[in-house]
Amino acid sequence: MHRHLVKSALVAGAALAVLSACGTGSGERPSEARGTEAAVPAPPEKKPVKGLPGMPPVLDPEDVYAADRPDKLSPVVKDFPSRVYVPNTESDTVTVIDPKTYEVTETIRVGRQPQHVVPSWDLKTLWVNNNRGHTLTPIDPKTGRAGKDVEVHDPYNLYFTPNGRYAVVMASLDRELVFRDPHTMKVKKTVPVSCYGVNHADFSLDGRYFIVSCEFSGELLKVDTEKMEVVGHRRLPFEGAMPQDVKVSPDGKRFYIADMMAHGMWVLDGDTFTEPALMPTGKGCHGLYVSRDSREMYVTNRGEGTISVFDFTQGRLTKKWKLPDGGSPDMGGVSADGKVLWLSGRYDGEVYAVDTRTGIQLARIPVGSGPHGLAVYPQPGRYSLGHTGIFR
């Protein structure tokens, strides 16, 4: 009798186990299965950015460069021939290079002291900034032909508001920010500034303000885009500071300002506009260029012939590439496919092509005297904010 009871209990237990397993299909209790499903978090929704009125919508609130992916060319520029345009400040020319062959295809005569070649907001025109000639020379990037010069006083550099409403001339020696019609270049508003040598800038994620570097007085300005007014002014905490290029981080939370005398980048919170911190990169830190995947930034150190690579996620420098035989890497841009970094050799009358994966120099091309703000064109993006190519 005892053995029979034990056997019955074992059979009943097995039956219960089978029934339990059949109930969930996995051996789990129904309540446990539901709890596991509920524990998987839904991906957070990205809040849309309330941008500057008239500005194209921000594609990704966490990446201001989302439109700049490899070969993602706008229909406006997809049929333009790929070229590198090099303004030679001391030769008063623009050298045109075919990036596939590394050969010079043309030399265009322009006005006195061309500083930068700047893509227009609508991507249809390249403007050559003839600083001491007080003119802008338009180049048709489809044909490569230069048009009639437009009179613009002291055009050291040129930017465009994110809504395309105004061109902003960095009148360095005039100590002015001049808002102009982006097509005719007629003056709409002139904003005098207290600093010396306004030269480079970049815009916030929402386009509502931009940060400007003042080269000759070591200062930064914060400008309200819509009001066209200076709303912030700060002196850099370094004796003899000489700020140059400006770039915003992909998430829009920080601005990086190259400083050729402090030999590094200033890291600035643009929203609060509080005192920035210095990150050393190399002697003569000058140009800043973001990779096509928004993960890295290439930093040119003009005084030592090197390029530092900054990782946005890690918040630190991860590599440094040295140009063979030295050089003076200055301004430039990244190829449409993201594989080549093109830079002018400011003091060496040459241009460098550098592999963005390895840092190996691919070419060294003789150009005119004093090459400066070269533009690689076309590049990915929906519209241009100016300089040698800041695209959104």
C-alpha positions as CSV (number, residue, x, y, z in Angstrom):
1,M,0.0,0.0,0.0
2,H,2.8,2.4,0.8
3,R,4.6,1.7,-2.5
4,H,1.3,2.3,-4.4
5,L,0.8,5.7,-2.8
6,V,4.3,6.8,-3.7
7,K,3.9,5.7,-7.3
8,S,0.6,7.6,-7.6
9,A,2.1,10.8,-6.2
10,L,4.9,10.6,-8.8
11,V,2.5,10.2,-11.7
12,A,0.4,13.1,-10.5
13,G,3.4,15.3,-10.1
14,A,4.6,14.5,-13.6
15,A,1.1,15.2,-15.0
16,L,1.1,18.6,-13.2
17,A,4.5,19.4,-14.7
18,V,3.3,18.6,-18.2
19,L,0.1,20.7,-17.7
20,S,2.2,23.6,-16.4
21,A,4.6,23.4,-19.4
22,C,1.6,23.3,-21.8
23,G,0.2,26.4,-20.2
24,T,3.0,28.8,-21.3
25,G,4.8,26.9,-24.0
26,S,8.1,27.6,-22.3
27,G,7.9,26.3,-18.8
28,E,7.3,29.9,-17.5
29,R,4.3,31.0,-15.6
30,P,2.0,33.4,-17.6
31,S,2.7,36.2,-15.2
32,E,6.4,35.8,-15.5
33,A,6.2,35.9,-19.3
34,R,4.2,39.1,-19.3
35,G,6.6,40.7,-16.8
36,T,9.6,39.9,-19.1
37,E,7.9,41.5,-22.1
38,A,7.0,44.6,-20.1
39,A,10.6,45.0,-19.0
40,V,11.9,45.7,-22.5
41,P,12.0,49.5,-22.8
42,A,10.6,51.2,-25.8
43,P,13.1,53.4,-27.7
44,P,12.9,57.0,-26.6
45,E,11.3,59.4,-29.0
46,K,13.4,62.2,-30.3
47,K,11.8,65.5,-29.6
48,P,11.7,67.7,-32.7
49,V,13.9,70.8,-32.7
50,K,12.1,74.1,-32.9
51,G,14.5,75.7,-35.4
52,L,15.0,79.2,-36.7
53,P,11.9,80.3,-38.6
54,G,12.2,79.3,-42.3
55,M,15.0,76.9,-41.6
56,P,14.7,73.3,-43.1
57,P,13.8,70.8,-40.3
58,V,16.6,69.3,-38.3
59,L,16.8,65.7,-39.5
60,D,18.2,64.2,-36.3
61,P,18.1,66.2,-33.0
62,E,21.2,64.2,-31.9
63,D,23.2,64.8,-35.1
64,V,23.3,68.1,-36.8
65,Y,25.4,66.5,-39.6
66,A,22.9,63.8,-40.4
67,A,22.5,65.1,-44.0
68,D,26.2,64.8,-44.7
69,R,26.5,61.1,-45.1
70,P,28.9,59.6,-47.8
71,D,27.8,60.5,-51.3
72,K,24.4,61.7,-50.1
73,L,24.4,64.5,-52.7
74,S,21.5,66.9,-53.2
75,P,19.7,66.7,-56.6
76,V,20.9,70.3,-57.1
77,V,24.6,69.2,-57.2
78,K,24.5,65.5,-58.2
79,D,25.6,66.3,-61.8
80,F,28.4,68.8,-60.9
81,P,31.9,67.6,-61.6
82,S,33.9,66.8,-58.5
83,R,36.6,69.4,-58.1
84,V,38.9,71.0,-55.4
85,Y,38.9,74.9,-55.6
86,V,42.0,76.5,-54.0
87,P,42.2,80.3,-53.5
88,N,45.8,81.5,-53.6
89,T,46.0,84.7,-51.5
90,E,49.3,85.9,-52.9
91,S,48.7,84.9,-56.5
92,D,45.2,86.3,-56.9
93,T,44.1,83.0,-58.5
94,V,42.0,79.9,-57.8
95,T,43.6,76.6,-58.7
96,V,41.2,73.9,-59.8
97,I,42.1,70.3,-59.1
98,D,40.5,67.0,-60.3
99,P,40.5,64.9,-57.2
100,K,40.5,61.6,-59.2
101,T,43.7,62.3,-61.0
102,Y,45.3,64.8,-58.5
103,E,46.0,67.0,-61.5
104,V,45.4,70.8,-61.9
105,T,42.7,71.3,-64.6
106,E,42.5,75.1,-64.6
107,T,43.7,78.3,-63.0
108,I,41.2,81.1,-62.6
109,R,42.2,84.7,-62.2
110,V,40.2,86.5,-59.5
111,G,40.4,89.7,-57.4
112,R,43.1,90.7,-54.9
113,Q,43.8,88.4,-52.0
114,P,41.3,85.6,-52.3
115,Q,40.8,84.0,-48.9
116,H,38.0,81.4,-49.1
117,V,35.9,79.6,-51.7
118,V,32.4,79.4,-50.2
119,P,29.4,77.4,-51.4
120,S,26.2,79.4,-51.5
121,W,23.2,78.4,-49.3
122,D,21.3,77.1,-52.3
123,L,24.4,75.1,-53.4
124,K,24.3,76.6,-56.9
125,T,27.2,79.1,-56.7
126,L,30.8,79.2,-55.3
127,W,31.8,82.6,-54.0
128,V,35.5,83.5,-54.0
129,N,36.2,86.0,-51.2
130,N,38.6,88.6,-52.6
131,N,39.4,90.3,-49.3
132,R,41.6,93.2,-50.4
133,G,40.0,93.4,-53.8
134,H,36.7,94.1,-52.0
135,T,34.8,91.8,-54.4
136,L,33.2,88.3,-54.6
137,T,33.8,86.3,-57.7
138,P,31.0,83.8,-58.5
139,I,32.0,80.5,-60.0
140,D,29.4,78.2,-61.6
141,P,30.3,74.7,-60.2
142,K,28.5,73.0,-63.1
143,T,30.7,74.6,-65.8
144,G,33.6,75.9,-63.7
145,R,33.3,79.3,-65.3
146,A,33.7,82.5,-63.3
147,G,31.1,85.2,-63.5
148,K,31.2,89.0,-63.1
149,D,32.6,90.2,-59.8
150,V,30.2,91.6,-57.2
151,E,31.4,94.6,-55.1
152,V,31.5,93.6,-51.4
153,H,33.8,95.5,-48.9
154,D,36.3,93.5,-46.9
155,P,34.9,90.0,-47.5
156,Y,37.3,88.0,-45.4
157,N,34.9,85.1,-45.0
158,L,31.2,84.4,-45.8
159,Y,28.4,82.5,-44.1
160,F,24.7,82.0,-44.7
161,T,21.9,82.0,-42.1
162,P,20.3,78.5,-41.8
163,N,17.0,79.7,-43.3
164,G,18.8,81.1,-46.4
165,R,17.5,84.6,-45.8
166,Y,20.9,86.3,-45.4
167,A,24.5,86.1,-46.3
168,V,26.8,87.1,-43.5
169,V,30.1,88.8,-44.5
170,M,32.9,88.6,-41.9
171,A,34.4,92.0,-42.5
172,S,37.5,91.4,-40.5
173,L,39.3,94.8,-40.8
174,D,36.1,96.8,-40.9
175,R,35.1,95.2,-37.6
176,E,31.6,94.4,-38.8
177,L,29.2,91.6,-39.4
178,V,27.3,92.6,-42.6
179,F,24.0,90.8,-43.3
180,R,23.3,90.9,-47.1
181,D,20.9,89.5,-49.6
182,P,22.3,86.0,-50.4
183,H,22.0,86.5,-54.1
184,T,22.5,90.1,-55.0
185,M,24.7,90.8,-51.9
186,K,23.0,94.1,-51.2
187,V,23.4,95.2,-47.6
188,K,20.4,94.5,-45.3
189,K,22.0,95.3,-41.9
190,T,25.5,96.2,-40.7
191,V,26.4,95.1,-37.2
192,P,29.5,96.8,-35.7
193,V,31.6,94.7,-33.3
194,S,33.9,95.7,-30.6
195,C,36.5,92.9,-31.2
196,Y,39.2,92.7,-33.9
197,G,39.4,90.3,-36.7
198,V,36.0,88.5,-37.0
199,N,36.7,85.5,-39.2
200,H,35.0,82.1,-38.5
201,A,31.7,80.9,-37.2
202,D,29.2,78.1,-36.8
203,F,25.5,77.8,-36.0
204,S,23.7,76.1,-33.1
205,L,21.6,73.0,-33.7
206,D,18.4,75.0,-33.9
207,G,20.1,77.8,-36.0
208,R,18.9,80.5,-33.6
209,Y,22.4,81.7,-32.8
210,F,26.0,81.5,-34.0
211,I,29.4,81.7,-32.4
212,V,32.1,83.9,-34.0
213,S,35.8,84.0,-33.4
214,C,37.8,87.2,-33.3
215,E,41.3,86.4,-34.5
216,F,43.2,89.6,-33.5
217,S,41.8,90.2,-30.1
218,G,41.4,86.7,-28.8
219,E,37.6,87.0,-28.3
220,L,34.3,85.2,-29.1
221,L,30.9,86.6,-30.0
222,K,27.5,85.1,-29.7
223,V,25.0,86.4,-32.3
224,D,21.3,86.1,-32.3
225,T,20.5,85.0,-35.9
226,E,17.0,86.3,-36.2
227,K,17.6,89.6,-34.5
228,M,21.0,90.0,-36.2
229,E,22.4,91.3,-32.9
230,V,25.5,90.4,-30.8
231,V,24.1,89.0,-27.5
232,G,27.3,87.7,-25.9
233,H,30.9,88.7,-25.8
234,R,33.8,86.8,-24.1
235,R,37.6,87.1,-24.0
236,L,39.4,83.8,-24.1
237,P,41.4,83.0,-20.9
238,F,44.8,82.8,-22.7
239,E,47.3,85.6,-23.2
240,G,47.7,86.2,-26.9
241,A,44.9,83.8,-27.9
242,M,44.2,83.7,-31.7
243,P,41.0,81.8,-32.4
244,Q,40.3,80.4,-35.9
245,D,37.9,77.8,-37.2
246,V,34.6,77.0,-35.3
247,K,32.6,73.8,-35.4
248,V,29.6,72.6,-33.4
249,S,29.4,69.1,-32.0
250,P,27.0,66.6,-33.7
251,D,24.6,66.8,-30.7
252,G,24.8,70.6,-30.7
253,K,25.9,70.8,-27.0
254,R,29.4,72.1,-27.5
255,F,31.4,74.4,-29.9
256,Y,35.0,73.8,-30.7
257,I,37.2,76.7,-31.5
258,A,40.7,76.2,-33.0
259,D,43.4,78.5,-31.5
260,M,46.7,78.8,-33.4
261,M,48.5,80.5,-30.5
262,A,47.0,78.4,-27.6
263,H,47.9,75.4,-29.8
264,G,44.6,73.6,-29.2
265,M,40.8,73.7,-29.3
266,W,38.6,75.7,-26.9
267,V,35.5,73.6,-25.8
268,L,32.6,75.9,-25.3
269,D,29.0,75.5,-24.1
270,G,27.2,77.7,-26.6
271,D,23.9,77.9,-24.8
272,T,25.4,79.2,-21.5
273,F,28.4,80.9,-23.2
274,T,30.4,80.3,-20.0
275,E,34.2,80.2,-19.9
276,P,35.6,77.5,-22.3
277,A,38.2,74.9,-21.5
278,L,41.4,74.4,-23.6
279,M,42.2,71.0,-25.2
280,P,45.8,70.9,-26.5
281,T,46.1,69.4,-30.0
282,G,49.3,70.7,-31.6
283,K,51.2,73.8,-32.6
284,G,49.2,76.3,-34.7
285,C,45.8,74.6,-34.3
286,H,43.8,76.0,-37.2
287,G,41.1,74.1,-39.2
288,L,38.3,71.7,-38.0
289,Y,36.5,69.2,-40.2
290,V,33.9,66.6,-39.3
291,S,34.0,63.0,-40.7
292,R,31.1,61.8,-42.8
293,D,29.8,59.5,-40.0
294,S,29.8,62.3,-37.4
295,R,32.1,60.3,-35.1
296,E,35.4,62.2,-35.5
297,M,36.8,65.6,-36.3
298,Y,40.1,66.3,-38.1
299,V,42.1,69.1,-36.6
300,T,44.9,70.7,-38.6
301,N,48.0,71.9,-36.7
302,R,49.5,74.3,-39.1
303,G,52.6,75.1,-37.1
304,E,53.9,71.5,-36.9
305,G,52.5,69.8,-40.1
306,T,50.2,67.4,-38.3
307,I,46.5,66.5,-38.2
308,S,44.9,65.5,-34.8
309,V,41.9,63.2,-34.8
310,F,39.2,64.0,-32.1
311,D,36.6,61.4,-31.1
312,F,33.3,63.1,-30.3
313,T,31.9,60.2,-28.2
314,Q,35.1,59.7,-26.2
315,G,35.7,63.5,-25.9
316,R,39.4,63.1,-26.6
317,L,42.1,63.0,-29.2
318,T,42.7,59.4,-30.4
319,K,45.3,59.8,-33.2
320,K,47.8,62.2,-34.7
321,W,49.0,62.0,-38.3
322,K,52.2,63.7,-39.5
323,L,52.6,64.9,-43.1
324,P,55.8,63.4,-44.6
325,D,58.4,66.1,-45.3
326,G,56.4,68.5,-43.1
327,G,54.0,71.1,-44.3
328,S,51.5,73.7,-43.2
329,P,48.0,72.2,-43.2
330,D,45.4,74.9,-43.0
331,M,41.9,75.0,-44.4
332,G,40.0,72.4,-46.5
333,G,37.3,69.8,-46.5
334,V,36.3,66.1,-46.7
335,S,35.6,64.4,-50.0
336,A,32.0,63.5,-50.8
337,D,32.7,59.8,-50.0
338,G,34.4,60.7,-46.8
339,K,37.7,58.9,-47.7
340,V,39.9,61.9,-48.4
341,L,40.7,65.0,-46.4
342,W,41.9,67.9,-48.6
343,L,43.9,70.7,-47.1
344,S,45.8,73.7,-48.3
345,G,49.5,74.1,-47.4
346,R,49.4,77.8,-46.4
347,Y,53.1,78.5,-46.4
348,D,54.2,75.9,-48.9
349,G,52.3,76.6,-52.1
350,E,50.8,73.2,-52.2
351,V,47.7,71.1,-51.4
352,Y,47.6,67.8,-49.4
353,A,45.2,64.8,-49.9
354,V,45.1,62.6,-46.8
355,D,43.5,59.2,-46.4
356,T,40.9,59.6,-43.6
357,R,41.2,55.9,-42.5
358,T,45.0,55.7,-42.2
359,G,46.3,59.3,-42.2
360,I,48.6,58.4,-45.2
361,Q,49.3,61.2,-47.6
362,L,47.9,60.4,-51.0
363,A,49.1,63.4,-52.9
364,R,51.0,66.7,-52.6
365,I,50.0,69.0,-55.4
366,P,51.8,72.3,-56.2
367,V,49.4,75.3,-56.5
368,G,49.8,79.1,-56.3
369,S,51.3,81.2,-53.5
370,G,49.5,81.4,-50.1
371,P,46.8,78.8,-50.6
372,H,44.1,79.2,-48.0
373,G,40.4,78.3,-47.7
374,L,40.0,75.6,-50.3
375,A,36.6,74.0,-51.0
376,V,35.9,70.4,-52.0
377,Y,32.8,70.5,-54.2
378,P,30.2,69.1,-54.4
379,Q,29.7,67.7,-50.9
380,P,26.7,66.0,-49.3
381,G,24.1,68.1,-47.6
382,R,20.8,69.9,-48.2
383,Y,22.1,73.5,-47.8
384,S,25.3,75.4,-47.1
385,L,26.1,77.6,-44.1
386,G,29.2,78.9,-45.8
387,H,32.9,79.0,-45.1
388,T,34.7,76.2,-47.1
389,G,31.6,74.0,-46.7
390,I,29.5,73.7,-43.6
391,F,26.5,71.6,-44.7
392,R,23.2,70.6,-43.0
